[in-house]
Amino acid sequence: MELTAAISGLEAIKATSRQRVHLVSDSQYVIQGLTQWIENWIANQWRRGRKAGAVFARPQGALV
């Protein structure tokens, strides 16, 4: 749910806009996801682990 809120806020900004965005969140999941875990999510193709199913396909991918 936290990621959905972040995505909705970012989607409200025009896609063609080249303005800098400062995302503020009190959700540790969103903060750590975008600052610490994102590289592993991408490397694992949005899976929790290399053998796990694609659990993260939509939310995190939309934030990149």
Contacts in CASP RR format, 6 or more apart in sequence:
PFRMAT RR
TARGET T0000
AUTHOR 0000-0000-0000
METHOD contacts of the structure
MODEL  1
MELTAAISGLEAIKATSRQRVHLVSDSQYVIQGLTQWIENWIANQWRRGR
KAGAVFARPQGALV
2 25 0 8 1.000
2 27 0 8 1.000
2 29 0 8 1.000
2 30 0 8 1.000
3 29 0 8 1.000
3 30 0 8 1.000
3 59 0 8 1.000
3 60 0 8 1.000
3 63 0 8 1.000
4 59 0 8 1.000
6 23 0 8 1.000
6 25 0 8 1.000
6 27 0 8 1.000
6 30 0 8 1.000
6 63 0 8 1.000
7 59 0 8 1.000
7 62 0 8 1.000
7 63 0 8 1.000
10 21 0 8 1.000
10 23 0 8 1.000
10 62 0 8 1.000
10 63 0 8 1.000
11 62 0 8 1.000
13 19 0 8 1.000
13 21 0 8 1.000
23 30 0 8 1.000
23 34 0 8 1.000
25 31 0 8 1.000
33 41 0 8 1.000
33 60 0 8 1.000
34 63 0 8 1.000
38 60 0 8 1.000
38 63 0 8 1.000
38 64 0 8 1.000
41 56 0 8 1.000
41 60 0 8 1.000
41 61 0 8 1.000
42 64 0 8 1.000
44 50 0 8 1.000
44 52 0 8 1.000
45 54 0 8 1.000
46 54 0 8 1.000
46 55 0 8 1.000
46 56 0 8 1.000
46 57 0 8 1.000
46 60 0 8 1.000
46 61 0 8 1.000
47 53 0 8 1.000
47 54 0 8 1.000
47 55 0 8 1.000
47 56 0 8 1.000
48 55 0 8 1.000
48 56 0 8 1.000
END
